Amino acid sequence: MTIYQFSAQRIDGSTQSLADFRGQVLLIVNVASMCGLAPQYAGLEQLYRRYRDQGFTVLGFPSNQFMQEPRNNEAIAEFCERTYQVTFPLFAKIDVNGPNEHPLFTYLKTQLPGLFGSTAIKWNFTKFLVDRNGKPYRRYAPTDLPSQIEDDIVLLLRQQPKSLSA
Protein backbone atom coordinates (compact mmCIF):
# COMPACT_ATOMS: atom_id res chain seq x y z
CA MET A 1 0.00 0.00 0.00
CA THR A 2 1.09 3.57 -0.69
CA ILE A 3 -0.40 7.01 -0.15
CA TYR A 4 -1.60 6.89 -3.75
CA GLN A 5 -4.72 4.97 -2.68
CA PHE A 6 -6.00 8.05 -0.84
CA SER A 7 -7.75 11.20 -1.94
CA ALA A 8 -8.67 14.31 -0.02
CA GLN A 9 -10.77 17.41 -0.42
CA ARG A 10 -8.74 20.49 -1.37
CA ILE A 11 -9.34 23.71 0.51
CA ASP A 12 -11.36 24.97 -2.49
CA GLY A 13 -13.75 22.00 -2.20
CA SER A 14 -12.42 19.97 -5.14
CA THR A 15 -11.29 16.39 -4.60
CA GLN A 16 -7.70 15.43 -5.34
CA SER A 17 -6.22 11.97 -5.60
CA LEU A 18 -2.83 11.67 -4.02
CA ALA A 19 -1.93 9.58 -7.07
CA ASP A 20 -1.65 12.97 -8.80
CA PHE A 21 1.61 13.37 -6.85
CA ARG A 22 3.06 10.05 -7.99
CA GLY A 23 6.84 10.23 -8.36
CA GLN A 24 7.23 13.25 -6.08
CA VAL A 25 8.73 13.55 -2.63
CA LEU A 26 5.98 14.80 -0.32
CA LEU A 27 5.97 16.47 3.06
CA ILE A 28 2.52 16.00 4.59
CA VAL A 29 1.83 18.33 7.52
CA ASN A 30 -1.13 18.93 9.81
CA VAL A 31 -1.25 22.70 10.09
CA ALA A 32 -3.10 25.30 12.14
CA SER A 33 -3.01 29.03 11.55
CA MET A 34 -3.57 30.11 15.16
CA CYS A 35 -0.91 27.82 16.59
CA GLY A 36 2.31 29.19 18.03
CA LEU A 37 4.10 27.05 15.45
CA ALA A 38 2.30 28.76 12.53
CA PRO A 39 5.47 30.63 11.51
CA GLN A 40 6.59 27.23 10.19
CA TYR A 41 4.32 27.99 7.21
CA ALA A 42 7.11 30.29 5.99
CA GLY A 43 9.73 27.55 6.22
CA LEU A 44 7.45 25.04 4.52
CA GLU A 45 6.81 27.49 1.68
CA GLN A 46 10.55 28.16 1.38
CA LEU A 47 11.26 24.42 1.02
CA TYR A 48 8.44 24.07 -1.51
CA ARG A 49 9.73 26.92 -3.67
CA ARG A 50 13.31 25.70 -3.46
CA TYR A 51 12.60 22.07 -4.47
CA ARG A 52 9.29 21.98 -6.33
CA ASP A 53 10.98 21.96 -9.73
CA GLN A 54 12.90 18.87 -8.61
CA GLY A 55 9.73 16.95 -7.71
CA PHE A 56 8.96 18.04 -4.15
CA THR A 57 5.60 19.14 -2.78
CA VAL A 58 4.32 20.16 0.64
CA LEU A 59 0.72 19.13 1.39
CA GLY A 60 -0.92 21.10 4.20
CA PHE A 61 -3.87 19.61 6.08
CA PRO A 62 -5.48 22.06 8.53
CA SER A 63 -6.95 20.56 11.69
CA ASN A 64 -8.77 22.07 14.64
CA GLN A 65 -8.28 19.08 16.92
CA PHE A 66 -5.95 21.09 19.13
CA MET A 67 -8.26 24.11 19.11
CA GLN A 68 -5.84 26.17 17.03
CA GLU A 69 -7.73 26.30 13.71
CA PRO A 70 -11.27 27.62 14.23
CA ARG A 71 -11.36 29.36 10.84
CA ASN A 72 -13.31 27.96 7.91
CA ASN A 73 -11.50 26.73 4.80
CA GLU A 74 -11.88 30.01 2.92
CA ALA A 75 -10.45 32.02 5.83
CA ILE A 76 -7.58 29.53 6.27
CA ALA A 77 -6.63 29.86 2.60
CA GLU A 78 -6.79 33.65 2.78
CA PHE A 79 -4.69 33.76 5.96
CA CYS A 80 -2.02 31.43 4.56
CA GLU A 81 -1.75 33.35 1.30
CA ARG A 82 -1.76 36.80 2.89
CA THR A 83 0.46 36.10 5.90
CA TYR A 84 2.92 33.52 4.59
CA GLN A 85 2.45 33.70 0.78
CA VAL A 86 1.65 29.97 0.79
CA THR A 87 1.45 28.47 -2.69
CA PHE A 88 1.79 24.79 -1.78
CA PRO A 89 -1.42 22.70 -1.88
CA LEU A 90 -3.76 23.15 1.08
CA PHE A 91 -6.56 20.74 1.84
CA ALA A 92 -9.85 21.12 3.66
CA LYS A 93 -9.88 20.93 7.44
CA ILE A 94 -9.72 17.34 8.73
CA ASP A 95 -9.36 15.32 11.92
CA VAL A 96 -5.95 13.72 12.37
CA ASN A 97 -6.91 11.64 15.43
CA GLY A 98 -9.97 9.77 16.63
CA PRO A 99 -13.00 8.14 15.05
CA ASN A 100 -13.33 10.75 12.28
CA GLU A 101 -9.64 10.99 11.37
CA HIS A 102 -8.81 11.11 7.70
CA PRO A 103 -7.76 7.67 6.40
CA LEU A 104 -4.52 9.16 5.05
CA PHE A 105 -3.47 10.06 8.58
CA THR A 106 -4.54 6.66 9.90
CA TYR A 107 -2.19 5.13 7.33
CA LEU A 108 0.69 7.53 7.99
CA LYS A 109 0.48 7.10 11.77
CA THR A 110 0.40 3.31 11.44
CA GLN A 111 3.39 3.28 9.10
CA LEU A 112 5.40 5.79 11.14
CA PRO A 113 4.43 5.72 14.81
CA GLY A 114 5.63 8.47 17.07
CA LEU A 115 7.61 8.40 20.28
CA PHE A 116 7.31 5.12 22.18
CA GLY A 117 5.21 3.65 19.37
CA SER A 118 2.30 6.06 19.83
CA THR A 119 0.18 6.50 16.74
CA ALA A 120 -1.53 9.64 18.02
CA ILE A 121 -0.59 13.01 16.63
CA LYS A 122 0.26 15.09 19.68
CA TRP A 123 0.18 18.58 18.18
CA ASN A 124 -0.03 20.72 15.06
CA PHE A 125 2.81 20.67 12.53
CA THR A 126 3.58 16.97 12.86
CA LYS A 127 5.28 16.18 9.56
CA PHE A 128 5.48 13.03 7.44
CA LEU A 129 8.04 12.75 4.65
CA VAL A 130 7.03 10.40 1.83
CA ASP A 131 9.41 9.07 -0.82
CA ARG A 132 8.94 9.13 -4.59
CA ASN A 133 7.28 5.69 -4.45
CA GLY A 134 4.51 6.84 -2.10
CA LYS A 135 6.04 5.12 0.92
CA PRO A 136 6.20 6.97 4.24
CA TYR A 137 9.88 7.59 5.02
CA ARG A 138 10.09 9.54 8.29
CA ARG A 139 7.95 11.29 10.87
CA TYR A 140 9.02 14.59 12.43
CA ALA A 141 7.88 16.26 15.63
CA PRO A 142 5.93 19.51 15.60
CA THR A 143 8.99 21.36 16.90
CA ASP A 144 11.23 20.06 14.09
CA LEU A 145 11.66 23.08 11.85
CA PRO A 146 11.25 22.70 8.09
CA SER A 147 14.93 23.61 7.65
CA GLN A 148 15.87 20.59 9.79
CA ILE A 149 14.16 18.29 7.29
CA GLU A 150 15.94 19.66 4.23
CA ASP A 151 18.77 17.09 4.18
CA ASP A 152 16.25 14.22 4.14
CA ILE A 153 14.30 15.91 1.34
CA VAL A 154 17.45 16.28 -0.75
CA LEU A 155 18.35 12.63 -0.11
CA LEU A 156 14.93 11.45 -1.31
CA LEU A 157 14.97 13.77 -4.31
CA ARG A 158 18.15 12.07 -5.52
CA GLN A 159 16.37 8.72 -5.61
CA GLN A 160 14.36 7.85 -8.68
CA PRO A 161 10.92 6.28 -8.33
CA LYS A 162 10.79 2.54 -8.99
CA SER A 163 7.86 2.81 -11.35
CA LEU A 164 5.59 5.68 -12.29
CA SER A 165 2.90 3.36 -13.60
CA ALA A 166 2.38 1.22 -10.49
C-alpha positions as CSV (number, residue, x, y, z in Angstrom):
1,M,0.0,0.0,0.0
2,T,1.1,3.6,-0.7
3,I,-0.4,7.0,-0.1
4,Y,-1.6,6.9,-3.8
5,Q,-4.7,5.0,-2.7
6,F,-6.0,8.0,-0.8
7,S,-7.7,11.2,-1.9
8,A,-8.7,14.3,0.0
9,Q,-10.8,17.4,-0.4
10,R,-8.7,20.5,-1.4
11,I,-9.3,23.7,0.5
12,D,-11.4,25.0,-2.5
13,G,-13.8,22.0,-2.2
14,S,-12.4,20.0,-5.1
15,T,-11.3,16.4,-4.6
16,Q,-7.7,15.4,-5.3
17,S,-6.2,12.0,-5.6
18,L,-2.8,11.7,-4.0
19,A,-1.9,9.6,-7.1
20,D,-1.7,13.0,-8.8
21,F,1.6,13.4,-6.8
22,R,3.1,10.0,-8.0
23,G,6.8,10.2,-8.4
24,Q,7.2,13.2,-6.1
25,V,8.7,13.6,-2.6
26,L,6.0,14.8,-0.3
27,L,6.0,16.5,3.1
28,I,2.5,16.0,4.6
29,V,1.8,18.3,7.5
30,N,-1.1,18.9,9.8
31,V,-1.3,22.7,10.1
32,A,-3.1,25.3,12.1
33,S,-3.0,29.0,11.5
34,M,-3.6,30.1,15.2
35,C,-0.9,27.8,16.6
36,G,2.3,29.2,18.0
37,L,4.1,27.0,15.4
38,A,2.3,28.8,12.5
39,P,5.5,30.6,11.5
40,Q,6.6,27.2,10.2
41,Y,4.3,28.0,7.2
42,A,7.1,30.3,6.0
43,G,9.7,27.5,6.2
44,L,7.5,25.0,4.5
45,E,6.8,27.5,1.7
46,Q,10.5,28.2,1.4
47,L,11.3,24.4,1.0
48,Y,8.4,24.1,-1.5
49,R,9.7,26.9,-3.7
50,R,13.3,25.7,-3.5
51,Y,12.6,22.1,-4.5
52,R,9.3,22.0,-6.3
53,D,11.0,22.0,-9.7
54,Q,12.9,18.9,-8.6
55,G,9.7,17.0,-7.7
56,F,9.0,18.0,-4.1
57,T,5.6,19.1,-2.8
58,V,4.3,20.2,0.6
59,L,0.7,19.1,1.4
60,G,-0.9,21.1,4.2
61,F,-3.9,19.6,6.1
62,P,-5.5,22.1,8.5
63,S,-6.9,20.6,11.7
64,N,-8.8,22.1,14.6
65,Q,-8.3,19.1,16.9
66,F,-5.9,21.1,19.1
67,M,-8.3,24.1,19.1
68,Q,-5.8,26.2,17.0
69,E,-7.7,26.3,13.7
70,P,-11.3,27.6,14.2
71,R,-11.4,29.4,10.8
72,N,-13.3,28.0,7.9
73,N,-11.5,26.7,4.8
74,E,-11.9,30.0,2.9
75,A,-10.5,32.0,5.8
76,I,-7.6,29.5,6.3
77,A,-6.6,29.9,2.6
78,E,-6.8,33.6,2.8
79,F,-4.7,33.8,6.0
80,C,-2.0,31.4,4.6
81,E,-1.8,33.4,1.3
82,R,-1.8,36.8,2.9
83,T,0.5,36.1,5.9
84,Y,2.9,33.5,4.6
85,Q,2.4,33.7,0.8
86,V,1.7,30.0,0.8
87,T,1.5,28.5,-2.7
88,F,1.8,24.8,-1.8
89,P,-1.4,22.7,-1.9
90,L,-3.8,23.1,1.1
91,F,-6.6,20.7,1.8
92,A,-9.9,21.1,3.7
93,K,-9.9,20.9,7.4
94,I,-9.7,17.3,8.7
95,D,-9.4,15.3,11.9
96,V,-5.9,13.7,12.4
97,N,-6.9,11.6,15.4
98,G,-10.0,9.8,16.6
99,P,-13.0,8.1,15.1
100,N,-13.3,10.7,12.3
101,E,-9.6,11.0,11.4
102,H,-8.8,11.1,7.7
103,P,-7.8,7.7,6.4
104,L,-4.5,9.2,5.1
105,F,-3.5,10.1,8.6
106,T,-4.5,6.7,9.9
107,Y,-2.2,5.1,7.3
108,L,0.7,7.5,8.0
109,K,0.5,7.1,11.8
110,T,0.4,3.3,11.4
111,Q,3.4,3.3,9.1
112,L,5.4,5.8,11.1
113,P,4.4,5.7,14.8
114,G,5.6,8.5,17.1
115,L,7.6,8.4,20.3
116,F,7.3,5.1,22.2
117,G,5.2,3.7,19.4
118,S,2.3,6.1,19.8
119,T,0.2,6.5,16.7
120,A,-1.5,9.6,18.0
121,I,-0.6,13.0,16.6
122,K,0.3,15.1,19.7
123,W,0.2,18.6,18.2
124,N,0.0,20.7,15.1
125,F,2.8,20.7,12.5
126,T,3.6,17.0,12.9
127,K,5.3,16.2,9.6
128,F,5.5,13.0,7.4
129,L,8.0,12.8,4.7
130,V,7.0,10.4,1.8
131,D,9.4,9.1,-0.8
132,R,8.9,9.1,-4.6
133,N,7.3,5.7,-4.5
134,G,4.5,6.8,-2.1
135,K,6.0,5.1,0.9
136,P,6.2,7.0,4.2
137,Y,9.9,7.6,5.0
138,R,10.1,9.5,8.3
139,R,7.9,11.3,10.9
140,Y,9.0,14.6,12.4
141,A,7.9,16.3,15.6
142,P,5.9,19.5,15.6
143,T,9.0,21.4,16.9
144,D,11.2,20.1,14.1
145,L,11.7,23.1,11.9
146,P,11.2,22.7,8.1
147,S,14.9,23.6,7.6
148,Q,15.9,20.6,9.8
149,I,14.2,18.3,7.3
150,E,15.9,19.7,4.2
151,D,18.8,17.1,4.2
152,D,16.3,14.2,4.1
153,I,14.3,15.9,1.3
154,V,17.4,16.3,-0.8
155,L,18.4,12.6,-0.1
156,L,14.9,11.4,-1.3
157,L,15.0,13.8,-4.3
158,R,18.1,12.1,-5.5
159,Q,16.4,8.7,-5.6
160,Q,14.4,7.8,-8.7
161,P,10.9,6.3,-8.3
162,K,10.8,2.5,-9.0
163,S,7.9,2.8,-11.3
164,L,5.6,5.7,-12.3
165,S,2.9,3.4,-13.6
166,A,2.4,1.2,-10.5
